[in-house]
């Protein structure tokens, strides 16, 4: 397969589905499908995954350095993103991610996003 390259930035929330609910809410792993703009996509292959647990802004200053180093590798509560490059049943390729930050005080779970479409 040729190397995929960004085609279109999307940056919109998506609704995901899992065959088995994730054991850990803040590290759910890749979903089996997602719904975006009233279209449902089944994920048939996870091509790659990567994680960004870097603390930014004032969050970067509120932790001792020895703890911050470990947190940047493994994550800490509410900080970071888990990215997945996926191939869908429609033949389209996307980068999706789970933003671990809580949405607000009442909704402490993170949010899934469709980052971009690839070609």
N, C-alpha and C positions, 0 to 999 in steps of 0.2 A: 504494500500500500504506500502511496506517495505521502510525503509529509503534509500534515494538515496545517492550514494557516487560517488566521482569523478572517472571517467574512463580514460579520455584522455584530456590533456590540448591542446587547439587549439590556442587561442589568435590571431585570424585573423579578419580583417574587413569584415563586411557583408553589404548587401544592404537590407533595410527593406521596408515593405509595410504597409500602413494604409488604412482602409476602409474610414475613415474620417481624413483629414489632422489635425495634432495636432494644438491646439489653441495657444500653447506657444512652440516656437522652442527649448528652453533650458530645458524644462520639458515635453517631448513629450508623456510620458506614454508608455506602452508596445505596440509594433506593432502587427499586425494580421498575419504577416508572414515575412520570410526573405529568401534571396538567398545566398548560400554559395557554392563555387566551382561548379558552374553551376547546383546546385540542389536547388529546391525550396521547402520550408517547410511552411506549414500553422500551426499557433499556435492555438491549440484547448483549451488550458487551461494555465492560469498563476497560478503556484503553490505557489509562494511567490515573494515578492519584498523587496529590501532594498536599502538604499542610503548611500553613503560615500561622505560627503561634506568637509572632512578635508583638510585644506590647508597644503601643504608640501613644504619643502625647503625654498627658499627666499619668496615664497608666504605666508608662515606662519608668516613671520616677518614684512609684510607690512600693517598690520591692527591693530588698537587699540584693546585691549583685550575685551572690552565690545561688539565691533562689531564682533570680531572673534568668540565669543561664539554663537551669533545668526547665523552667517554664517555657522558654523559647523552643526547647526540643520536644516537650511532651504536652504543653498547653497548661493553662490554668483556667479555673471556672470563668466562663463568660468572655474569654479572650481568644481570638483567632478564627481561622476559617479552614475548612476541609474541602478541597477541590477534587472534582472527578471529571475526567474527559470521557464521554460516553458516545456509543453508537446506538441509535434507536431503530425500532422496527420500520420506520419510514425511510431509512437510509441516510438520515441526517446525523451530523456530529455536533455535539454541544459540549461546552464547559459549564458545569453546574457547581455550586458550592453551598455549604452549610455555614452560615455565620453564627458563631457560638454566642454572640452577645444577646442578652435578654432584650426583648422588644420594649418592655416597660415593667413596672413593679408587679403588675397583676399577671403578666405573661412572661415567665422566667425562661421559657424555652427560646432557642434561637430560631432562625428563619432560613429557609432554602431560597436560593436565587438561581435564575438562568443567567449566566454571565455573558456568553456569546455563542454564536453559531460559527462553525468552522467548515471549510471546504478543502 
